[in-house]
Amino acid sequence: MLKLAGKYGDIIFLPPEIKPSFNEAKGLVLKAAKESERTTRFSFAATSPSNRGGGSDSKYDPKALGEAVLEAEKNGCEYFVLSFPEDGLLKSMSDFARNVMV
């Protein structure tokens, strides 16, 4: 799948539980893109901790979200898939906008 992503993908989403690690998987995608002589640009995407595992009982944790955003940026991701728990959705979104996206 990583080779196909490098050859054809536009936005490559690498889930946090991917094996090998995020950076190793990213390297395989980049290698596949180079081997296929790809000329079009593509981007990488990461996700928020509350998306990990798919559980709906996750709690809003601004510190963990901020760290995840910084990690994604450090890993060269241009997109970040963010989710908030259903309980307190608007409050969490407002807090994220005020205190994390500064």
Secondary structure in CASP SS format (residue, H / E / C, confidence):
PFRMAT SS
TARGET T0000
AUTHOR 0000-0000-0000
METHOD secondary structure of the structure
MODEL  1
M C 1.00
L H 1.00
K H 1.00
L H 1.00
A H 1.00
G H 1.00
K H 1.00
Y H 1.00
G C 1.00
D C 1.00
I E 1.00
I E 1.00
F E 1.00
L C 1.00
P C 1.00
P C 1.00
E C 1.00
I C 1.00
K C 1.00
P C 1.00
S C 1.00
F H 1.00
N H 1.00
E H 1.00
A H 1.00
K H 1.00
G H 1.00
L H 1.00
V H 1.00
L H 1.00
K H 1.00
A H 1.00
A H 1.00
K H 1.00
E H 1.00
S C 1.00
E C 1.00
R C 1.00
T C 1.00
T C 1.00
R C 1.00
F C 1.00
S E 1.00
F E 1.00
A E 1.00
A E 1.00
T E 1.00
S C 1.00
P H 1.00
S H 1.00
N H 1.00
R H 1.00
G H 1.00
G H 1.00
G C 1.00
S C 1.00
D C 1.00
S C 1.00
K C 1.00
Y C 1.00
D C 1.00
P H 1.00
K H 1.00
A H 1.00
L H 1.00
G H 1.00
E H 1.00
A H 1.00
V H 1.00
L H 1.00
E H 1.00
A H 1.00
E H 1.00
K H 1.00
N C 1.00
G C 1.00
C C 1.00
E C 1.00
Y E 1.00
F E 1.00
V E 1.00
L C 1.00
S C 1.00
F C 1.00
P C 1.00
E C 1.00
D C 1.00
G C 1.00
L H 1.00
L H 1.00
K H 1.00
S H 1.00
M H 1.00
S H 1.00
D H 1.00
F H 1.00
A H 1.00
R H 1.00
N H 1.00
V H 1.00
M C 1.00
V C 1.00
END
